[in-house]
Amino acid sequence: MGDLTQKKTFFGHPPGLFTLFFTEMWERFSYYGMRAILILFMVASLAEKNAGMGLDTATAGAIYGLYTAGVYLLTLPGGWLADNIFGQRKAIWYGGVIIMLGHISLAIPQDVTFYLGLVLVCIGTGLLKANISTIVGDLYPEGGARRDAGFSIFYMGINIGSFLGQLVVGILGENWNWHWGFGAAAVGMFLGLVVYRLTADRYLGDIGVTPKAKEAAKNSDGSATTSTGLLIGLVALLVLFIVVLQLTGIIDMRSIVGVAEGMGYIIIAIVALYFAYILIAGGLNKAEKLKVVVIIFLFIGAALFWSGFEQAGSSLNLFAERHTDRMFQANGLSGIVAIVVGLAVLLGLGGLWVKEILNRDDLIDALKIITAIVVAGLAAFAWWLVDSIGKGWEMPASWLQSVNPMFIILLAPVFGALWVKLAQRNMNPSAPLKFGFGLICLGLGFLVMVFAARAVVAELPETVRVSTLWLVMTYFLHTTGELTLSPVGLSMTTKLAPKKFGGQMMGIWFIGAALGNLIAGLFAGNFDENNTAQMPDLFMSVVMTSVGAGIIFLILSPWIKRWMGDVE
């Protein structure tokens, strides 16, 4: 580590953060860019000039849910492989290569390559995402506020990549050819791999090279045999569980929707069995058991939150494509707002990029050239955007996906300062209160969509498109919910977990995200284009669930806080 401290810092942080920031930024560019057009591509008619797959909404929603759930589920084996075989550094590289190959496969216009591509992206993301955050933490062995600030910068990279990816992939996919969009996602991951390959050894030293559990295989206390027996027993129970669900008609595994529903039941069963085992046979004392009960509450709250929040890429994406007026004029309010905000964000990001990269004297020329090309591309894109809006132009539906990362970029510093100020006055809300507020914000966002859907339904059988500002308002409320709930949920899970189950509890957090994504996909399957009248009721069901769960958290917060013990 000594030689690393002599290198030029990245916004005042270890130089390794440069490598991880841009690797993750480009990986998120590819992931969120592709996700923004995924369900739109699947439901697009085969007869259109820009032909899609022609799938019905239920099937497309199920595939979307299985894919996004798989991305999070595979972070668990991805983390294990890094800890026991590859090491974090190789896992990130292998994961990035597999992701790039997955997007290349998606860019080939064949059904078999489409499904192969989804599987490859899931596998690659499981390897990369599970380990890159670990290395960020390893850059700060001293911990403390500087580590938190480093993660904040890293999180900003995630949202910059998401914002740009949804713009670039969205415009190419929707306006020209879906497969061009998938190809652009592959290019994004390629750029991330270039940054990683050229800077990792220089900036990261030996961090993440050696598997953390290399010596684990030397243990001979019989624990491996016990774990194997438990695993076999768990698999047998799950197989029996699925057979019972199939025989009773609760699910039908002969359809992709049935497979997705079956996965949902499996995830719930695994989590229930795991928590039962921990509480009954985990050897925990009373205080530790109460903390595990708190984690159970947080898991349920997180799964419910993500099941609504992640509809941005599914049901809300379909609403944007089918029911919003996306025509922009420079002499209209929407056009002016789009020009000002879009240019401010693009030029601001480009300026920071130029300042931090082009002025460095420890980077090879190849990276500076790539940066110059990308920044020039952003400038050309901004000019084209202004010109298009001036002439009257329909925005791609997928572009509305970029509203959330834009709000995060703008609001994250505000929320960070807010929590600090409240803490100084001993008014910082507890974790259960923040979960309650986050869920209620999510519900209020969907309440906005209830009114938007009613405006559409009121004109039936006539076709009417509502303002994009409905979705912008929804995403604003969802973002406030995310900034309230997500950081504290992850932090509390690590703090509350019993020491011997710490890593597993982090896995439980990712499983909660997987379950939420799966539900979001399945729920989107109900948005049948031929049954628009049911939309208000569908959105209202999310309002009732989210707000109801939020109120329960608020009511139970004194008890939950007491169960947390000394954890703040």
WOQUI-V82111 format. One record per pair of residues at least 4 apart in sequence whose ideal C-beta (glycine too) atoms are under 8 Angstrom apart, sorted by sequence separation. I is the first residue (numbers start at 0). J is the second residue. If there is no record, write none. Layout:
i=I j=J
i=I j=J
This chain:
i=0 j=4
i=1 j=5
i=2 j=6
i=8 j=12
i=9 j=13
i=12 j=16
i=14 j=18
i=15 j=19
i=16 j=20
i=17 j=21
i=18 j=22
i=19 j=23
i=20 j=24
i=21 j=25
i=22 j=26
i=23 j=27
i=24 j=28
i=25 j=29
i=26 j=30
i=27 j=31
i=28 j=32
i=29 j=33
i=30 j=34
i=31 j=35
i=32 j=36
i=33 j=37
i=35 j=39
i=36 j=40
i=37 j=41
i=38 j=42
i=39 j=43
i=43 j=47
i=46 j=50
i=47 j=51
i=54 j=58
i=55 j=59
i=56 j=60
i=57 j=61
i=58 j=62
i=59 j=63
i=60 j=64
i=61 j=65
i=62 j=66
i=63 j=67
i=64 j=68
i=65 j=69
i=66 j=70
i=67 j=71
i=68 j=72
i=69 j=73
i=70 j=74
i=73 j=77
i=74 j=78
i=75 j=79
i=76 j=80
i=77 j=81
i=78 j=82
i=79 j=83
i=80 j=84
i=81 j=85
i=85 j=89
i=86 j=90
i=87 j=91
i=88 j=92
i=89 j=93
i=90 j=94
i=91 j=95
i=92 j=96
i=93 j=97
i=94 j=98
i=95 j=99
i=96 j=100
i=97 j=101
i=98 j=102
i=99 j=103
i=100 j=104
i=101 j=105
i=102 j=106
i=103 j=107
i=108 j=112
i=109 j=113
i=110 j=114
i=111 j=115
i=112 j=116
i=113 j=117
i=114 j=118
i=115 j=119
i=116 j=120
i=117 j=121
i=118 j=122
i=119 j=123
i=120 j=124
i=121 j=125
i=122 j=126
i=123 j=127
i=124 j=128
i=125 j=129
i=126 j=130
i=127 j=131
i=128 j=132
i=129 j=133
i=130 j=134
i=131 j=135
i=132 j=136
i=133 j=137
i=134 j=138
i=139 j=143
i=141 j=145
i=142 j=146
i=143 j=147
i=144 j=148
i=145 j=149
i=146 j=150
i=147 j=151
i=148 j=152
i=149 j=153
i=150 j=154
i=151 j=155
i=152 j=156
i=153 j=157
i=154 j=158
i=155 j=159
i=156 j=160
i=157 j=161
i=158 j=162
i=159 j=163
i=160 j=164
i=161 j=165
i=162 j=166
i=163 j=167
i=164 j=168
i=165 j=169
i=166 j=170
i=167 j=171
i=168 j=172
i=169 j=173
i=170 j=174
i=171 j=175
i=172 j=176
i=173 j=177
i=175 j=179
i=176 j=180
i=177 j=181
i=178 j=182
i=179 j=183
i=180 j=184
i=181 j=185
i=182 j=186
i=183 j=187
i=184 j=188
i=185 j=189
i=186 j=190
i=187 j=191
i=188 j=192
i=189 j=193
i=190 j=194
i=191 j=195
i=192 j=196
i=193 j=197
i=194 j=198
i=195 j=199
i=197 j=201
i=198 j=202
i=199 j=203
i=200 j=204
i=203 j=207
i=205 j=209
i=209 j=213
i=218 j=222
i=221 j=225
i=222 j=226
i=223 j=227
i=224 j=228
i=225 j=229
i=226 j=230
i=227 j=231
i=228 j=232
i=229 j=233
i=230 j=234
i=231 j=235
i=232 j=236
i=233 j=237
i=234 j=238
i=235 j=239
i=236 j=240
i=237 j=241
i=238 j=242
i=239 j=243
i=240 j=244
i=241 j=245
i=242 j=246
i=243 j=247
i=245 j=249
i=253 j=257
i=254 j=258
i=255 j=259
i=256 j=260
i=257 j=261
i=258 j=262
i=259 j=263
i=260 j=264
i=261 j=265
i=262 j=266
i=263 j=267
i=264 j=268
i=265 j=269
i=266 j=270
i=267 j=271
i=268 j=272
i=269 j=273
i=270 j=274
i=271 j=275
i=272 j=276
i=273 j=277
i=274 j=278
i=275 j=279
i=276 j=280
i=277 j=281
i=283 j=287
i=284 j=288
i=285 j=289
i=286 j=290
i=287 j=291
i=288 j=292
i=289 j=293
i=290 j=294
i=291 j=295
i=292 j=296
i=293 j=297
i=294 j=298
i=295 j=299
i=296 j=300
i=297 j=301
i=298 j=302
i=299 j=303
i=300 j=304
i=301 j=305
i=302 j=306
i=303 j=307
i=304 j=308
i=305 j=309
i=306 j=310
i=309 j=313
i=310 j=314
i=311 j=315
i=312 j=316
i=313 j=317
i=314 j=318
i=315 j=319
i=316 j=320
i=317 j=321
i=318 j=322
i=319 j=323
i=327 j=331
i=330 j=334
i=331 j=335
i=332 j=336
i=333 j=337
i=334 j=338
i=335 j=339
i=336 j=340
i=337 j=341
i=338 j=342
i=339 j=343
i=340 j=344
i=341 j=345
i=342 j=346
i=343 j=347
i=344 j=348
i=345 j=349
i=346 j=350
i=347 j=351
i=348 j=352
i=349 j=353
i=350 j=354
i=351 j=355
i=352 j=356
i=353 j=357
i=354 j=358
i=355 j=359
i=362 j=366
i=363 j=367
i=364 j=368
i=365 j=369
i=366 j=370
i=367 j=371
i=368 j=372
i=369 j=373
i=370 j=374
i=371 j=375
i=372 j=376
i=373 j=377
i=374 j=378
i=375 j=379
i=376 j=380
i=377 j=381
i=378 j=382
i=379 j=383
i=380 j=384
i=381 j=385
i=382 j=386
i=383 j=387
i=384 j=388
i=385 j=389
i=386 j=390
i=388 j=392
i=394 j=398
i=401 j=405
i=402 j=406
i=403 j=407
i=404 j=408
i=405 j=409
i=406 j=410
i=407 j=411
i=409 j=413
i=410 j=414
i=411 j=415
i=412 j=416
i=413 j=417
i=414 j=418
i=415 j=419
i=416 j=420
i=417 j=421
i=418 j=422
i=419 j=423
i=420 j=424
i=422 j=426
i=428 j=432
i=429 j=433
i=430 j=434
i=431 j=435
i=432 j=436
i=433 j=437
i=434 j=438
i=435 j=439
i=436 j=440
i=437 j=441
i=438 j=442
i=439 j=443
i=440 j=444
i=441 j=445
i=442 j=446
i=443 j=447
i=444 j=448
i=445 j=449
i=446 j=450
i=447 j=451
i=448 j=452
i=449 j=453
i=450 j=454
i=451 j=455
i=452 j=456
i=453 j=457
i=454 j=458
i=455 j=459
i=458 j=462
i=465 j=469
i=467 j=471
i=468 j=472
i=469 j=473
i=470 j=474
i=471 j=475
i=472 j=476
i=473 j=477
i=474 j=478
i=475 j=479
i=476 j=480
i=477 j=481
i=478 j=482
i=479 j=483
i=480 j=484
i=481 j=485
i=482 j=486
i=483 j=487
i=484 j=488
i=485 j=489
i=486 j=490
i=487 j=491
i=488 j=492
i=489 j=493
i=490 j=494
i=491 j=495
i=492 j=496
i=496 j=500
i=497 j=501
i=500 j=504
i=501 j=505
i=502 j=506
i=503 j=507
i=504 j=508
i=505 j=509
i=506 j=510
i=507 j=511
i=508 j=512
i=509 j=513
i=510 j=514
i=511 j=515
i=512 j=516
i=513 j=517
i=514 j=518
i=515 j=519
i=516 j=520
i=517 j=521
i=518 j=522
i=519 j=523
i=520 j=524
i=533 j=537
i=534 j=538
i=535 j=539
i=536 j=540
i=537 j=541
i=538 j=542
i=539 j=543
i=540 j=544
i=541 j=545
i=542 j=546
i=543 j=547
i=544 j=548
i=545 j=549
i=546 j=550
i=547 j=551
i=548 j=552
i=549 j=553
i=550 j=554
i=551 j=555
i=552 j=556
i=555 j=559
i=556 j=560
i=557 j=561
i=558 j=562
i=559 j=563
i=8 j=13
i=9 j=14
i=45 j=50
i=54 j=59
i=80 j=85
i=81 j=86
i=85 j=90
i=107 j=112
i=141 j=146
i=170 j=175
i=171 j=176
i=172 j=177
i=218 j=223
i=244 j=249
i=245 j=250
i=251 j=256
i=252 j=257
i=276 j=281
i=278 j=283
i=283 j=288
i=310 j=315
i=311 j=316
i=318 j=323
i=328 j=333
i=329 j=334
i=353 j=358
i=362 j=367
i=387 j=392
i=394 j=399
i=421 j=426
i=422 j=427
i=428 j=433
i=458 j=463
i=496 j=501
i=8 j=14
i=10 j=16
i=43 j=49
i=44 j=50
i=45 j=51
i=81 j=87
i=139 j=145
i=172 j=178
i=244 j=250
i=245 j=251
i=251 j=257
i=252 j=258
i=277 j=283
i=319 j=325
i=327 j=333
i=328 j=334
i=329 j=335
i=356 j=362
i=421 j=427
i=457 j=463
i=527 j=533
i=7 j=14
i=9 j=16
i=43 j=50
i=44 j=51
i=45 j=52
i=46 j=53
i=52 j=59
i=105 j=112
i=139 j=146
i=172 j=179
i=173 j=180
i=245 j=252
i=250 j=257
i=327 j=334
i=421 j=428
i=496 j=503
i=497 j=504
i=552 j=559
i=6 j=14
i=9 j=17
i=43 j=51
i=45 j=53
i=54 j=62
i=81 j=89
i=85 j=93
i=104 j=112
i=105 j=113
i=138 j=146
i=171 j=179
i=172 j=180
i=283 j=291
i=428 j=436
i=455 j=463
i=493 j=501
i=496 j=504
i=525 j=533
i=526 j=534
i=4 j=13
i=42 j=51
i=43 j=52
i=44 j=53
i=81 j=90
i=104 j=113
i=107 j=116
i=171 j=180
i=172 j=181
i=241 j=250
i=252 j=261
i=329 j=338
i=418 j=427
i=454 j=463
i=455 j=464
i=495 j=504
i=496 j=505
i=3 j=13
i=41 j=51
i=42 j=52
i=43 j=53
i=80 j=90
i=106 j=116
i=136 j=146
i=139 j=149
i=250 j=260
i=278 j=288
i=281 j=291
i=327 j=337
i=356 j=366
i=357 j=367
i=455 j=465
i=3 j=14
i=9 j=20
i=40 j=51
i=41 j=52
i=42 j=53
i=104 j=115
i=105 j=116
i=138 j=149
i=169 j=180
i=171 j=182
i=172 j=183
i=241 j=252
i=250 j=261
i=356 j=367
i=454 j=465
i=493 j=504
i=526 j=537
i=3 j=15
i=39 j=51
i=40 j=52
i=42 j=54
i=104 j=116
i=105 j=117
i=168 j=180
i=171 j=183
i=492 j=504
i=493 j=505
i=525 j=537
i=41 j=54
i=42 j=55
i=77 j=90
i=103 j=116
i=168 j=181
i=278 j=291
i=357 j=370
i=492 j=505
i=42 j=56
i=101 j=115
i=102 j=116
i=135 j=149
i=136 j=150
i=250 j=264
i=277 j=291
i=278 j=292
i=356 j=370
i=357 j=371
i=451 j=465
i=101 j=116
i=104 j=119
i=105 j=120
i=135 j=150
i=168 j=183
i=249 j=264
i=492 j=507
i=522 j=537
i=101 j=117
i=167 j=183
i=168 j=184
i=245 j=261
i=492 j=508
i=41 j=58
i=42 j=59
i=77 j=94
i=101 j=118
i=244 j=261
i=274 j=291
i=353 j=370
i=41 j=59
i=101 j=119
i=102 j=120
i=132 j=150
i=135 j=153
i=352 j=370
i=451 j=469
i=100 j=119
i=101 j=120
i=168 j=187
i=450 j=469
i=451 j=470
i=489 j=508
i=522 j=541
i=101 j=121
i=164 j=184
i=167 j=187
i=241 j=261
i=244 j=264
i=488 j=508
i=38 j=59
i=41 j=62
i=98 j=119
i=101 j=122
i=132 j=153
i=274 j=295
i=352 j=373
i=353 j=374
i=448 j=469
i=38 j=60
i=41 j=63
i=97 j=119
i=98 j=120
i=101 j=123
i=352 j=374
i=447 j=469
i=448 j=470
i=451 j=473
i=97 j=120
i=100 j=123
i=164 j=187
i=241 j=264
i=99 j=123
i=240 j=264
i=241 j=265
i=38 j=63
i=97 j=122
i=98 j=123
i=240 j=265
i=349 j=374
i=447 j=472
i=448 j=473
i=37 j=63
i=97 j=123
i=98 j=124
i=447 j=473
i=96 j=123
i=160 j=187
i=94 j=122
i=95 j=123
i=237 j=265
i=240 j=268
i=270 j=298
i=349 j=377
i=444 j=472
i=445 j=473
i=37 j=66
i=94 j=123
i=97 j=126
i=98 j=127
i=348 j=377
i=349 j=378
i=444 j=473
i=447 j=476
i=93 j=123
i=94 j=124
i=444 j=474
i=94 j=125
i=237 j=268
i=444 j=475
i=94 j=126
i=95 j=127
i=236 j=268
i=237 j=269
i=345 j=377
i=444 j=476
i=34 j=67
i=93 j=126
i=94 j=127
i=443 j=476
i=444 j=477
i=94 j=128
i=91 j=126
i=345 j=380
i=346 j=381
i=441 j=476
i=90 j=126
i=91 j=127
i=94 j=130
i=233 j=269
i=236 j=272
i=345 j=381
i=440 j=476
i=441 j=477
i=444 j=480
i=90 j=127
i=440 j=477
i=90 j=129
i=91 j=130
i=233 j=272
i=342 j=381
i=440 j=479
i=441 j=480
i=30 j=70
i=90 j=130
i=91 j=131
i=341 j=381
i=440 j=480
i=439 j=480
i=342 j=384
i=438 j=480
i=87 j=130
i=91 j=134
i=341 j=384
i=342 j=385
i=437 j=480
i=440 j=483
i=87 j=131
i=436 j=480
i=437 j=481
i=81 j=126
i=80 j=126
i=87 j=133
i=88 j=134
i=338 j=384
i=437 j=483
i=438 j=484
i=77 j=124
i=87 j=134
i=229 j=276
i=337 j=384
i=338 j=385
i=436 j=483
i=437 j=484
i=69 j=117
i=73 j=121
i=77 j=125
i=81 j=129
i=436 j=484
i=437 j=485
i=69 j=118
i=73 j=122
i=76 j=125
i=77 j=126
i=81 j=130
i=70 j=120
i=74 j=124
i=75 j=125
i=77 j=127
i=338 j=388
i=433 j=483
i=434 j=484
i=66 j=117
i=70 j=121
i=73 j=124
i=74 j=125
i=77 j=128
i=78 j=129
i=337 j=388
i=433 j=484
i=69 j=121
i=73 j=125
i=77 j=129
i=78 j=130
i=81 j=133
i=72 j=125
i=73 j=126
i=77 j=130
i=434 j=487
i=66 j=120
i=70 j=124
i=74 j=128
i=75 j=129
i=334 j=388
i=433 j=487
i=434 j=488
i=62 j=117
i=66 j=121
i=70 j=125
i=74 j=129
i=78 j=133
i=329 j=385
i=337 j=394
i=430 j=487
i=52 j=110
i=70 j=128
i=430 j=488
i=329 j=388
i=327 j=387
i=328 j=388
i=329 j=389
i=52 j=113
i=327 j=388
i=344 j=405
i=430 j=491
i=328 j=391
i=327 j=391
i=344 j=408
i=116 j=181
i=326 j=391
i=327 j=392
i=340 j=405
i=414 j=479
i=326 j=392
i=327 j=393
i=326 j=393
i=327 j=394
i=30 j=98
i=138 j=206
i=325 j=393
i=326 j=394
i=399 j=467
i=402 j=470
i=406 j=474
i=410 j=478
i=414 j=482
i=495 j=563
i=22 j=91
i=26 j=95
i=29 j=98
i=33 j=102
i=134 j=203
i=137 j=206
i=325 j=394
i=402 j=471
i=406 j=475
i=410 j=479
i=414 j=483
i=29 j=99
i=108 j=178
i=137 j=207
i=325 j=395
i=107 j=178
i=325 j=396
i=399 j=470
i=403 j=474
i=407 j=478
i=411 j=482
i=495 j=566
i=26 j=98
i=33 j=105
i=106 j=178
i=134 j=206
i=399 j=471
i=402 j=474
i=406 j=478
i=410 j=482
i=459 j=531
i=491 j=563
i=494 j=566
i=22 j=95
i=29 j=102
i=105 j=178
i=106 j=179
i=134 j=207
i=323 j=396
i=394 j=467
i=402 j=475
i=459 j=532
i=133 j=207
i=403 j=477
i=407 j=481
i=106 j=181
i=399 j=474
i=403 j=478
i=407 j=482
i=456 j=531
i=491 j=566
i=105 j=181
i=106 j=182
i=320 j=396
i=323 j=399
i=455 j=531
i=456 j=532
i=130 j=207
i=319 j=396
i=319 j=397
i=403 j=481
i=456 j=534
i=102 j=181
i=103 j=182
i=105 j=184
i=106 j=185
i=455 j=534
i=456 j=535
i=102 j=182
i=105 j=185
i=316 j=396
i=319 j=399
i=316 j=397
i=102 j=184
i=103 j=185
i=452 j=534
i=453 j=535
i=102 j=185
i=316 j=399
i=452 j=535
i=315 j=399
i=316 j=400
i=452 j=537
i=99 j=185
i=102 j=188
i=449 j=535
i=452 j=538
i=33 j=120
i=312 j=400
i=99 j=188
i=311 j=400
i=449 j=538
i=30 j=120
i=98 j=188
i=99 j=189
i=448 j=538
i=449 j=539
i=311 j=403
i=446 j=538
i=95 j=188
i=99 j=192
i=445 j=538
i=446 j=539
i=449 j=542
i=30 j=124
i=445 j=539
i=95 j=191
i=96 j=192
i=445 j=541
i=446 j=542
i=95 j=192
i=445 j=542
i=26 j=124
i=442 j=541
i=443 j=542
i=92 j=192
i=95 j=195
i=441 j=541
i=442 j=542
i=445 j=545
i=26 j=127
i=442 j=543
i=26 j=128
i=442 j=544
i=92 j=195
i=442 j=545
i=443 j=546
i=91 j=195
i=92 j=196
i=441 j=545
i=442 j=546
i=26 j=131
i=439 j=545
i=92 j=199
i=438 j=545
i=439 j=546
i=442 j=549
i=23 j=131
i=438 j=546
i=441 j=549
i=22 j=131
i=438 j=548
i=439 j=549
i=88 j=199
i=438 j=549
i=439 j=550
i=19 j=131
i=437 j=549
i=436 j=549
i=435 j=549
i=438 j=552
i=19 j=134
i=88 j=203
i=434 j=549
i=435 j=550
i=19 j=135
i=91 j=207
i=435 j=551
i=435 j=552
i=436 j=553
i=88 j=206
i=434 j=552
i=435 j=553
i=15 j=134
i=16 j=135
i=19 j=138
i=87 j=206
i=88 j=207
i=89 j=208
i=87 j=207
i=88 j=208
i=432 j=552
i=86 j=207
i=431 j=552
i=432 j=553
i=435 j=556
i=16 j=138
i=86 j=208
i=431 j=553
i=15 j=138
i=86 j=209
i=49 j=173
i=86 j=210
i=87 j=211
i=431 j=555
i=432 j=556
i=13 j=138
i=85 j=210
i=86 j=211
i=431 j=556
i=12 j=138
i=13 j=139
i=49 j=175
i=51 j=177
i=84 j=210
i=49 j=176
i=50 j=177
i=83 j=210
i=429 j=556
i=49 j=177
i=82 j=210
i=431 j=559
i=27 j=156
i=31 j=160
i=35 j=164
i=81 j=210
i=82 j=211
i=83 j=212
i=322 j=451
i=430 j=559
i=431 j=560
i=23 j=153
i=27 j=157
i=31 j=161
i=35 j=165
i=81 j=211
i=82 j=212
i=83 j=213
i=304 j=434
i=318 j=448
i=322 j=452
i=429 j=559
i=430 j=560
i=27 j=158
i=30 j=161
i=32 j=163
i=33 j=164
i=429 j=560
i=20 j=152
i=24 j=156
i=28 j=160
i=32 j=164
i=36 j=168
i=40 j=172
i=83 j=215
i=12 j=145
i=16 j=149
i=20 j=153
i=23 j=156
i=24 j=157
i=27 j=160
i=28 j=161
i=31 j=164
i=32 j=165
i=35 j=168
i=36 j=169
i=39 j=172
i=83 j=216
i=297 j=430
i=304 j=437
i=308 j=441
i=315 j=448
i=318 j=451
i=322 j=455
i=333 j=466
i=430 j=563
i=19 j=153
i=23 j=157
i=26 j=160
i=27 j=161
i=30 j=164
i=31 j=165
i=35 j=169
i=39 j=173
i=43 j=177
i=300 j=434
i=304 j=438
i=307 j=441
i=318 j=452
i=333 j=467
i=429 j=563
i=21 j=156
i=24 j=159
i=25 j=160
i=28 j=163
i=29 j=164
i=32 j=167
i=33 j=168
i=296 j=431
i=303 j=438
i=307 j=442
i=333 j=468
i=12 j=148
i=13 j=149
i=16 j=152
i=20 j=156
i=24 j=160
i=28 j=164
i=32 j=168
i=36 j=172
i=12 j=149
i=16 j=153
i=23 j=160
i=27 j=164
i=32 j=169
i=35 j=172
i=36 j=173
i=40 j=177
i=297 j=434
i=300 j=437
i=304 j=441
i=307 j=444
i=293 j=431
i=296 j=434
i=300 j=438
i=307 j=445
i=28 j=167
i=325 j=464
i=0 j=140
i=12 j=152
i=40 j=180
i=324 j=464
i=36 j=177
i=322 j=463
i=323 j=464
i=324 j=465
i=10 j=152
i=322 j=464
i=323 j=465
i=324 j=466
i=325 j=467
i=9 j=152
i=322 j=465
i=323 j=466
i=324 j=467
i=36 j=180
i=323 j=467
i=36 j=181
i=323 j=469
i=33 j=180
i=323 j=470
i=32 j=180
i=33 j=181
i=319 j=467
i=32 j=183
i=33 j=184
i=319 j=470
i=32 j=184
i=318 j=470
i=30 j=184
i=29 j=184
i=32 j=187
i=315 j=470
i=28 j=184
i=29 j=185
i=29 j=187
i=315 j=473
i=28 j=187
i=29 j=188
i=28 j=188
i=201 j=361
i=26 j=187
i=25 j=187
i=26 j=188
i=29 j=191
i=25 j=188
i=28 j=191
i=311 j=474
i=198 j=362
i=25 j=190
i=26 j=191
i=25 j=191
i=197 j=363
i=311 j=477
i=24 j=191
i=25 j=192
i=23 j=191
i=197 j=365
i=198 j=366
i=22 j=191
i=25 j=194
i=197 j=366
i=308 j=477
i=21 j=191
i=22 j=192
i=307 j=477
i=22 j=194
i=193 j=365
i=194 j=366
i=308 j=480
i=21 j=194
i=22 j=195
i=193 j=366
i=308 j=481
i=18 j=194
i=193 j=369
i=304 j=480
i=18 j=195
i=190 j=369
i=18 j=198
i=304 j=484
i=17 j=198
i=18 j=199
i=304 j=485
i=162 j=344
i=190 j=373
i=301 j=484
i=18 j=202
i=300 j=484
i=17 j=202
i=18 j=203
i=163 j=348
i=14 j=201
i=15 j=202
i=301 j=488
i=14 j=202
i=15 j=203
i=300 j=488
i=13 j=202
i=15 j=204
i=159 j=348
i=65 j=255
i=15 j=206
i=297 j=488
i=62 j=255
i=65 j=258
i=61 j=255
i=65 j=259
i=68 j=262
i=72 j=266
i=297 j=491
i=6 j=201
i=61 j=256
i=64 j=259
i=297 j=492
i=6 j=202
i=58 j=254
i=58 j=255
i=61 j=258
i=62 j=259
i=65 j=262
i=294 j=491
i=58 j=256
i=61 j=259
i=68 j=266
i=293 j=491
i=294 j=492
i=297 j=495
i=3 j=202
i=57 j=256
i=61 j=260
i=3 j=203
i=3 j=204
i=294 j=495
i=2 j=204
i=293 j=495
i=294 j=496
i=0 j=204
i=291 j=495
i=290 j=495
i=314 j=519
i=0 j=206
i=290 j=496
i=291 j=497
i=305 j=511
i=309 j=515
i=313 j=519
i=317 j=523
i=290 j=497
i=301 j=508
i=305 j=512
i=308 j=515
i=309 j=516
i=312 j=519
i=313 j=520
i=321 j=528
i=306 j=514
i=307 j=515
i=314 j=522
i=318 j=526
i=298 j=507
i=302 j=511
i=305 j=514
i=306 j=515
i=310 j=519
i=313 j=522
i=314 j=523
i=317 j=526
i=322 j=531
i=287 j=497
i=294 j=504
i=298 j=508
i=301 j=511
i=302 j=512
i=305 j=515
i=306 j=516
i=309 j=519
i=313 j=523
i=301 j=512
i=304 j=515
i=305 j=516
i=308 j=519
i=314 j=525
i=298 j=510
i=302 j=514
i=303 j=515
i=306 j=518
i=307 j=519
i=310 j=522
i=314 j=526
i=167 j=380
i=294 j=507
i=298 j=511
i=302 j=515
i=306 j=519
i=310 j=523
i=163 j=377
i=166 j=380
i=283 j=497
i=301 j=515
i=305 j=519
i=281 j=497
i=302 j=518
i=306 j=522
i=318 j=534
i=281 j=500
i=277 j=497
i=174 j=395
i=173 j=395
i=172 j=395
i=173 j=396
i=277 j=500
i=314 j=537
i=173 j=397
i=170 j=395
i=172 j=397
i=169 j=395
i=169 j=396
i=169 j=397
i=170 j=398
i=168 j=397
i=169 j=398
i=273 j=503
i=169 j=400
i=310 j=541
i=165 j=397
i=166 j=398
i=169 j=401
i=165 j=398
i=273 j=507
i=307 j=541
i=165 j=400
i=166 j=401
i=165 j=401
i=270 j=507
i=307 j=544
i=307 j=545
i=162 j=401
i=165 j=404
i=161 j=401
i=270 j=510
i=269 j=510
i=303 j=544
i=304 j=545
i=67 j=309
i=161 j=403
i=162 j=404
i=303 j=545
i=161 j=404
i=162 j=405
i=266 j=510
i=270 j=514
i=67 j=312
i=159 j=404
i=303 j=548
i=158 j=404
i=162 j=408
i=157 j=404
i=158 j=405
i=266 j=513
i=267 j=514
i=266 j=514
i=300 j=548
i=63 j=312
i=64 j=313
i=158 j=407
i=159 j=408
i=299 j=548
i=63 j=313
i=158 j=408
i=263 j=514
i=266 j=517
i=300 j=552
i=60 j=313
i=155 j=408
i=158 j=411
i=60 j=314
i=263 j=517
i=262 j=517
i=263 j=518
i=155 j=411
i=296 j=552
i=154 j=411
i=259 j=517
i=263 j=521
i=296 j=555
i=151 j=411
i=56 j=317
i=259 j=520
i=260 j=521
i=259 j=521
i=296 j=559
i=151 j=415
i=256 j=521
i=293 j=559
i=256 j=524
i=293 j=562
i=292 j=562
i=293 j=563
i=290 j=562
i=289 j=562
i=290 j=563
i=38 j=312
i=289 j=563
i=290 j=564
i=37 j=312
i=38 j=313
i=42 j=317
i=289 j=564
i=290 j=566
i=35 j=312
i=39 j=316
i=34 j=312
i=38 j=316
i=39 j=317
i=286 j=564
i=38 j=317
i=35 j=316
i=39 j=320
i=17 j=355
i=10 j=355
i=9 j=355
i=14 j=361
i=7 j=359
i=7 j=360
i=7 j=361
i=6 j=361
i=39 j=396
i=39 j=397
i=36 j=397
i=35 j=397
i=35 j=400
i=34 j=400
i=35 j=401
i=31 j=400
i=31 j=404
i=78 j=502
i=78 j=506
i=75 j=506
i=74 j=506
i=75 j=509
i=74 j=509
i=75 j=510
i=72 j=509
i=71 j=509
i=72 j=510
i=71 j=510
i=71 j=512
i=72 j=513
i=71 j=513
i=70 j=513
i=69 j=513
i=68 j=513
i=71 j=516
i=67 j=513
i=68 j=514
i=70 j=516
i=68 j=516
i=67 j=516
i=68 j=517
i=67 j=517
i=64 j=516
i=65 j=517
i=67 j=519
i=68 j=520
i=64 j=517
i=67 j=520
i=64 j=518
i=66 j=520
i=64 j=519
i=65 j=520
i=63 j=519
i=64 j=520
i=63 j=520
i=64 j=521
i=62 j=520
i=61 j=520
i=64 j=523
i=60 j=520
i=61 j=521
i=63 j=523
i=60 j=521
i=60 j=522
i=60 j=523
i=61 j=524
i=59 j=523
i=60 j=524
i=59 j=524
i=60 j=525
i=58 j=524
i=60 j=526
i=56 j=523
i=57 j=524
i=56 j=524
i=57 j=525
i=56 j=525
i=56 j=526
i=57 j=527
i=56 j=527
i=55 j=527
i=56 j=528
i=38 j=523
i=42 j=528
